[in-house]
Amino acid sequence: METYGYNDSGNPRQQTPHPDYYRSEKKIPAALLGILLGCFGANKFYLGYISEGIIQVVLNIVTCGIATVIPLIEGIIYLTLSDRDFDHTYVEHKKGWL
């Protein structure tokens, strides 16, 4: 018998997360890496996109850093997606660019 948030042994009842609660482990780090270190392709390498990361580095060298806007936009896109959508798009289905 539970009363006032305590179970039978007198210990506080543990609250379980809501069943619809979902948290992505890679979303925030990938977004921050894209925004802060995108010129080095850090967000691509973090997500496991090795060839896209190399392309990003080469683009930044060839364009003298102008291509840095691409990972900046990607980082913002990562932040605007829900955790579930981010994992579905970038972790499960491996969408490499934007």
N, C-alpha and C positions, 0 to 999 in steps of 0.2 A: 504494500500500500504506500503510495507516494502522497505526501502532503507538503504544501508550501515550498516546492522546489527541492525537497530532500527525499532520498530513497529510504528503504526500510532500515538500512544500517546507520542512518543518521548523517551520511555524507551528502554533500551537495550533488544534485543531479547534473550529469554531463549533458551539455546541449550538443546535438548533432547538427552539422551543416544542413541547410535547406537542400532538398533533392535536386533543385534546379541550379544550385551553386556550382559554378565551373571557373577554374582559375588556370590561366596559361602560364607556364613557367618560363617561356621564351619571349613573350610579347614585349615586356618592358625592357629587358636587356637588349633585345634586337633593335627596338626603337631608339634607345639612347645611343647605342653604337652607331646606328645610321645617322643620327643627328650630330653626334660629337666626333666620331671617327670614320665617317662615311667615305672620306677621301682615300682611305686605305682599304676600303671594302670590308671593314670589320663586321658589319651586320651580315654580309653575305657569308663570310667565313664562319661566323657564329651559327648561322642556320644550316650550314653544311653545303652551301652552294660554292664550291671551290672554283669552278670555271667562271662563274659570274663574278666572283670576287676578284679574280685575276683580270677579267675584262674591265671591271670598275677601276682598278689601279692603273691599267694601261690607258684607259680613257682619260683619267685625271692627269697623267703624264703628258699625253698628246695634246690635250686641250688646256694645259697649264692651270688646271684646277677648276675650270668652268663646269666640268661634269660632276662636281661635288653637289650640285643642286639635285641630282637624281637620288642619292641616298637620303638627302634631307627631306625630300618629298616622300620617299618610302617610309622614313621614320615617322612622319606625321600621319601617314596612312595607317601604319601599324597601330599607333595610339588611338585612332578613331574607330578601329574595328573592335568588335566584342572579342573576348578571349576565345570563345568557341569558334567564331568565324576566322580569327587569325590562325588558330591551330589547324582548322580545316583547310584553309587556303595555302598557308606557307609551310606548315610542318607535315601534314598528311599528303597533300597533292603537289607539293614542291613547286609552287609558282615562283619562277626565278626573278621576274622583273615586274615592278609595279603591279 
